[in-house]
Amino acid sequence: QVQLVESGGGLVQPGGSLKLSCAASGIIFSIMGWYRQAPGKQRELVAVITRGGSARYADSVKGRFTISRDNAKNMVFLQMNSLKPEDTAVYYCNAQSLLSRDDFWGQGTQVTVSS
């Protein structure tokens, strides 16, 4: 059974930092990443990373967010610095099966940036 469990969300002031974690289990994953969905908006890519460590970021988070992963533990992380109110959203962990290329999603974790 494939499971993705996110943690680390919360309320933070503008300019603050948060680190999201996602623990994946069940199969081996190729690409892992983070997406977010703000109220009234479509879900959008935040950052993705391959097993080899190549990362891609949305323009809106470049220079502020850093994605990383631990293949041995099947985990992916998102370090978020210099947070802005517009970063407020539910953040979802995503992982793609190495064999089938099926996509799997976590349940989401709320990040709220507000003073």
C-alpha positions, 0 to 999 in steps of 0.5 A, a space after each residue: 500500500 502506497 502512503 505519503 504523509 506530510 508534516 511540518 505545516 503551520 502558521 508563520 509570520 512573513 519573512 519566517 521559515 518552515 520545513 515540510 517533510 513527506 514520508 513515502 512508503 510502499 514502492 520506489 519513487 522516481 520524481 518526488 515533489 511538492 505542489 500547493 493549492 491556495 483558496 480559489 486557485 488551481 494546484 500548482 507545482 512548487 518544486 520537484 526533484 529526481 532520484 539523482 537530485 536534479 531539482 526544478 522550482 516554480 519561478 515564484 519560489 526560486 531562491 527562497 525554497 529548497 527541495 531535498 530528498 533522502 532516497 534511503 528513507 523515501 523522504 522528500 523535504 521542502 525548506 521554505 525561507 523568506 515566506 510571504 503571505 502569497 505562499 499561504 496554501 495547502 501543500 501536497 507531497 507528490 511522488 511518481 512510481 519508478 516502475 509504473 509512473 503512476 502519481 501518488 499524493 499526500 493528504 496535504 498540510 496547511 501553510 499560513 503566512 500571516 502577521 
